[in-house]
């Protein structure tokens, strides 16, 4: 059996009483960006051989 390739996102934001949902959503988006999950998903979207990965890492 192959190992699971799913990413588990561990980002949580607690919404305070009376806090607008828009501000909580902004905080959530900021935390997701800081965690790096979106960049990882973008890189894993298509197959990337080792030469392409090295070129990308040098460019970053």
The first five atom37 places (N, CA, C, CB, O) and aatype in JSON, in Angstrom:
{
  "aatype": [20, 20, 20, 20, 20, 20, 20, 20, 20, 20, 20, 20, 20, 20, 20, 20, 20, 20, 20, 20, 20, 20, 20, 20, 20, 20, 20, 20, 20, 20, 20, 20, 20, 20, 20, 20, 20, 20, 20, 20, 20, 20, 20, 20, 20, 20, 20, 20, 20, 20, 20, 20, 20, 20, 20, 20, 20, 20, 20, 20],
  "atom_mask": [
    [1, 1, 1, 1, 1],
    [1, 1, 1, 1, 1],
    [1, 1, 1, 1, 1],
    [1, 1, 1, 1, 1],
    [1, 1, 1, 1, 1],
    [1, 1, 1, 1, 1],
    [1, 1, 1, 1, 1],
    [1, 1, 1, 1, 1],
    [1, 1, 1, 1, 1],
    [1, 1, 1, 1, 1],
    [1, 1, 1, 1, 1],
    [1, 1, 1, 1, 1],
    [1, 1, 1, 1, 1],
    [1, 1, 1, 1, 1],
    [1, 1, 1, 1, 1],
    [1, 1, 1, 1, 1],
    [1, 1, 1, 1, 1],
    [1, 1, 1, 1, 1],
    [1, 1, 1, 1, 1],
    [1, 1, 1, 1, 1],
    [1, 1, 1, 1, 1],
    [1, 1, 1, 1, 1],
    [1, 1, 1, 1, 1],
    [1, 1, 1, 1, 1],
    [1, 1, 1, 1, 1],
    [1, 1, 1, 1, 1],
    [1, 1, 1, 1, 1],
    [1, 1, 1, 1, 1],
    [1, 1, 1, 1, 1],
    [1, 1, 1, 1, 1],
    [1, 1, 1, 1, 1],
    [1, 1, 1, 1, 1],
    [1, 1, 1, 1, 1],
    [1, 1, 1, 1, 1],
    [1, 1, 1, 1, 1],
    [1, 1, 1, 1, 1],
    [1, 1, 1, 1, 1],
    [1, 1, 1, 1, 1],
    [1, 1, 1, 1, 1],
    [1, 1, 1, 1, 1],
    [1, 1, 1, 1, 1],
    [1, 1, 1, 1, 1],
    [1, 1, 1, 1, 1],
    [1, 1, 1, 1, 1],
    [1, 1, 1, 1, 1],
    [1, 1, 1, 1, 1],
    [1, 1, 1, 1, 1],
    [1, 1, 1, 1, 1],
    [1, 1, 1, 1, 1],
    [1, 1, 1, 1, 1],
    [1, 1, 1, 1, 1],
    [1, 1, 1, 1, 1],
    [1, 1, 1, 1, 1],
    [1, 1, 1, 1, 1],
    [1, 1, 1, 1, 1],
    [1, 1, 1, 1, 1],
    [1, 1, 1, 1, 1],
    [1, 1, 1, 1, 1],
    [1, 1, 1, 1, 1],
    [1, 1, 1, 1, 1]
  ],
  "atom_positions": [
    [[0.84, -1.17, 0.0], [0.0, 0.0, 0.0], [0.89, 1.24, 0.0], [-0.96, 0.0, 1.22], [1.87, 1.31, 0.74]],
    [[0.54, 2.21, -0.83], [1.32, 3.43, -0.93], [0.97, 4.39, 0.2], [1.09, 4.1, -2.29], [-0.17, 4.44, 0.65]],
    [[1.96, 5.16, 0.66], [1.67, 6.14, 1.7], [0.77, 7.25, 1.16], [2.97, 6.73, 2.27], [0.78, 7.54, -0.03]],
    [[0.02, 7.84, 2.03], [-0.89, 8.92, 1.65], [-0.1, 10.15, 1.24], [-1.85, 9.26, 2.8], [0.91, 10.48, 1.87]],
    [[-0.53, 10.82, 0.19], [0.14, 12.03, -0.27], [-0.63, 13.27, 0.12], [0.33, 11.99, -1.78], [-0.33, 14.36, -0.36]],
    [[-1.61, 13.13, 0.99], [-2.39, 14.28, 1.41], [-1.61, 15.11, 2.41], [-3.73, 13.83, 2.01], [-0.87, 14.59, 3.24]],
    [[-1.79, 16.43, 2.31], [-1.19, 17.33, 3.28], [-2.22, 17.62, 4.36], [-0.7, 18.64, 2.61], [-3.39, 17.88, 4.07]],
    [[-1.79, 17.58, 5.58], [-2.7, 17.93, 6.66], [-2.4, 19.36, 7.09], [-2.58, 16.93, 7.87], [-1.27, 19.67, 7.48]],
    [[-3.38, 20.19, 7.02], [-3.23, 21.59, 7.36], [-3.51, 21.75, 8.84], [-4.17, 22.5, 6.51], [-4.58, 21.37, 9.32]],
    [[-2.56, 22.3, 9.57], [-2.69, 22.45, 11.02], [-2.8, 23.92, 11.41], [-1.49, 21.81, 11.73], [-2.28, 24.32, 12.45]],
    [[-3.47, 24.71, 10.61], [-3.61, 26.14, 10.89], [-4.99, 26.37, 11.48], [-3.39, 27.0, 9.6], [-6.01, 26.0, 10.88]],
    [[-5.01, 26.98, 12.65], [-6.29, 27.27, 13.3], [-6.3, 28.73, 13.73], [-6.52, 26.34, 14.53], [-5.28, 29.3, 14.1]],
    [[-7.48, 29.32, 13.66], [-7.67, 30.69, 14.1], [-8.91, 30.73, 14.99], [-7.82, 31.67, 12.89], [-9.98, 30.3, 14.59]],
    [[-8.74, 31.24, 16.19], [-9.87, 31.35, 17.11], [-10.58, 32.68, 16.86], [-9.4, 31.25, 18.6], [-9.95, 33.74, 16.84]],
    [[-11.88, 32.62, 16.66], [-12.69, 33.81, 16.43], [-13.25, 34.27, 17.77], [-13.83, 33.55, 15.4], [-13.93, 33.52, 18.46]],
    [[-12.95, 35.51, 18.11], [-13.42, 36.04, 19.38], [-14.88, 36.47, 19.32], [-12.57, 37.21, 19.8], [-15.45, 36.6, 18.24]],
    [[-15.47, 36.68, 20.49], [-16.86, 37.14, 20.56], [-16.94, 38.56, 20.01], [-17.4, 37.09, 22.02], [-16.19, 39.45, 20.42]],
    [[-17.85, 38.77, 19.09], [-18.04, 40.1, 18.51], [-17.0, 40.46, 17.47], [-18.01, 41.11, 19.59], [-17.02, 41.58, 16.95]],
    [[-16.11, 39.54, 17.14], [-15.08, 39.82, 16.13], [-15.67, 39.57, 14.74], [-13.81, 38.93, 16.36], [-16.3, 38.54, 14.51]],
    [[-15.48, 40.51, 13.83], [-16.0, 40.3, 12.48], [-15.31, 39.11, 11.81], [-15.81, 41.57, 11.62], [-14.11, 38.89, 12.0]],
    [[-16.07, 38.36, 11.05], [-15.53, 37.17, 10.4], [-14.47, 37.55, 9.36], [-16.66, 36.36, 9.74], [-13.57, 36.76, 9.07]],
    [[-14.58, 38.76, 8.8], [-13.6, 39.2, 7.8], [-12.2, 39.31, 8.4], [-14.02, 40.54, 7.2], [-11.22, 38.94, 7.76]],
    [[-12.11, 39.82, 9.62], [-10.79, 39.95, 10.24], [-10.22, 38.58, 10.6], [-10.87, 40.84, 11.5], [-9.02, 38.36, 10.49]],
    [[-11.09, 37.66, 11.03], [-10.62, 36.31, 11.32], [-10.17, 35.61, 10.05], [-11.73, 35.48, 12.01], [-9.19, 34.87, 10.06]],
    [[-10.87, 35.85, 8.95], [-10.49, 35.26, 7.67], [-9.15, 35.82, 7.19], [-11.57, 35.52, 6.61], [-8.33, 35.09, 6.64]],
    [[-8.93, 37.12, 7.4], [-7.63, 37.72, 7.05], [-6.5, 37.1, 7.86], [-7.66, 39.25, 7.28], [-5.43, 36.8, 7.32]],
    [[-6.74, 36.9, 9.17], [-5.72, 36.27, 10.01], [-5.45, 34.84, 9.56], [-6.15, 36.28, 11.47], [-4.31, 34.39, 9.56]],
    [[-6.52, 34.12, 9.19], [-6.35, 32.75, 8.71], [-5.52, 32.71, 7.44], [-7.72, 32.1, 8.47], [-4.61, 31.89, 7.32]],
    [[-5.82, 33.58, 6.5], [-5.05, 33.62, 5.24], [-3.59, 33.94, 5.51], [-5.65, 34.66, 4.28], [-2.69, 33.36, 4.89]],
    [[-3.34, 34.86, 6.44], [-1.97, 35.22, 6.78], [-1.23, 34.03, 7.39], [-1.95, 36.41, 7.76], [-0.07, 33.79, 7.05]],
    [[-1.88, 33.29, 8.27], [-1.26, 32.13, 8.9], [-0.99, 31.03, 7.87], [-2.15, 31.58, 10.02], [0.05, 30.37, 7.93]],
    [[-1.91, 30.82, 6.94], [-1.7, 29.81, 5.89], [-0.51, 30.2, 5.03], [-2.97, 29.65, 5.02], [0.3, 29.35, 4.67]],
    [[-0.39, 31.48, 4.69], [0.75, 31.92, 3.89], [2.06, 31.75, 4.65], [0.58, 33.39, 3.48], [3.06, 31.34, 4.07]],
    [[2.05, 32.05, 5.95], [3.27, 31.9, 6.74], [3.66, 30.44, 6.91], [3.08, 32.53, 8.1], [4.85, 30.13, 6.99]],
    [[2.69, 29.55, 6.95], [2.99, 28.13, 7.15], [3.63, 27.51, 5.91], [1.73, 27.37, 7.51], [4.35, 26.52, 6.02]],
    [[3.37, 28.08, 4.72], [3.99, 27.58, 3.5], [3.22, 26.45, 2.82], [5.35, 27.1, 3.8], [3.73, 25.85, 1.88]],
    [[2.01, 26.16, 3.28], [1.23, 25.07, 2.68], [0.87, 25.37, 1.23], [-0.04, 24.83, 3.48], [0.92, 24.47, 0.39]],
    [[0.52, 26.61, 0.93], [0.12, 26.93, -0.44], [1.28, 26.78, -1.41], [-0.43, 28.35, -0.51], [1.11, 26.26, -2.51]],
    [[2.46, 27.23, -1.01], [3.62, 27.09, -1.9], [3.95, 25.62, -2.12], [4.85, 27.83, -1.32], [4.29, 25.21, -3.23]],
    [[3.84, 24.83, -1.08], [4.11, 23.4, -1.21], [3.11, 22.74, -2.16], [4.05, 22.71, 0.17], [3.49, 21.92, -2.99]],
    [[1.86, 23.11, -2.05], [0.84, 22.56, -2.95], [1.08, 22.99, -4.39], [-0.55, 22.99, -2.52], [0.89, 22.19, -5.31]],
    [[1.5, 24.21, -4.6], [1.78, 24.68, -5.96], [2.95, 23.91, -6.56], [2.09, 26.19, -5.97], [2.93, 23.59, -7.75]],
    [[3.96, 23.62, -5.76], [5.11, 22.88, -6.28], [4.76, 21.43, -6.56], [6.27, 22.95, -5.29], [5.31, 20.83, -7.49]],
    [[3.86, 20.86, -5.79], [3.51, 19.45, -5.98], [2.36, 19.25, -6.96], [3.15, 18.84, -4.66], [1.95, 18.11, -7.2]],
    [[1.85, 20.32, -7.52], [0.72, 20.2, -8.44], [1.09, 19.4, -9.67], [0.23, 21.58, -8.84], [0.3, 18.59, -10.15]],
    [[2.29, 19.62, -10.19], [2.78, 18.9, -11.36], [4.1, 18.24, -11.0], [2.95, 19.85, -12.58], [4.8, 18.68, -10.08]],
    [[4.43, 17.18, -11.72], [5.69, 16.5, -11.47], [6.85, 17.42, -11.81], [5.78, 15.18, -12.28], [6.81, 18.13, -12.82]],
    [[7.86, 17.4, -10.98], [9.02, 18.26, -11.16], [10.25, 17.38, -10.99], [9.02, 19.47, -10.14], [10.5, 16.85, -9.91]],
    [[11.02, 17.23, -12.06], [12.2, 16.38, -11.94], [13.29, 17.1, -11.15], [12.73, 15.97, -13.33], [13.13, 18.27, -10.79]],
    [[14.37, 16.41, -10.87], [15.39, 16.96, -9.97], [16.06, 18.2, -10.55], [16.44, 15.91, -9.67], [16.38, 19.13, -9.81]],
    [[16.28, 18.24, -11.85], [16.91, 19.41, -12.46], [16.01, 20.65, -12.33], [17.23, 19.15, -13.94], [16.49, 21.73, -12.02]],
    [[14.72, 20.48, -12.57], [13.79, 21.6, -12.43], [13.71, 22.08, -10.98], [12.39, 21.21, -12.93], [13.63, 23.28, -10.72]],
    [[13.74, 21.14, -10.04], [13.69, 21.5, -8.62], [14.93, 22.3, -8.23], [13.58, 20.23, -7.75], [14.82, 23.28, -7.5]],
    [[16.1, 21.88, -8.71], [17.34, 22.6, -8.4], [17.29, 24.0, -8.97], [18.57, 21.84, -8.95], [17.66, 24.96, -8.29]],
    [[16.83, 24.14, -10.22], [16.73, 25.47, -10.85], [15.77, 26.37, -10.07], [16.25, 25.34, -12.31], [16.05, 27.55, -9.87]],
    [[14.63, 25.81, -9.62], [13.66, 26.59, -8.87], [14.23, 27.05, -7.54], [12.38, 25.78, -8.65], [14.04, 28.2, -7.14]],
    [[14.93, 26.16, -6.86], [15.49, 26.52, -5.55], [16.6, 27.56, -5.68], [16.03, 25.28, -4.85], [16.75, 28.41, -4.8]],
    [[17.36, 27.51, -6.77], [18.4, 28.52, -6.99], [17.75, 29.87, -7.26], [19.34, 28.12, -8.16], [18.23, 30.9, -6.79]],
    [[16.65, 29.85, -8.03], [15.96, 31.09, -8.36], [15.31, 31.72, -7.14], [14.91, 30.83, -9.43], [15.25, 32.94, -7.03]],
    [[14.82, 30.89, -6.2], [14.18, 31.4, -4.98], [15.24, 31.91, -4.08], [13.34, 30.33, -4.26], [14.95, 32.39, -2.99]]
  ]
}
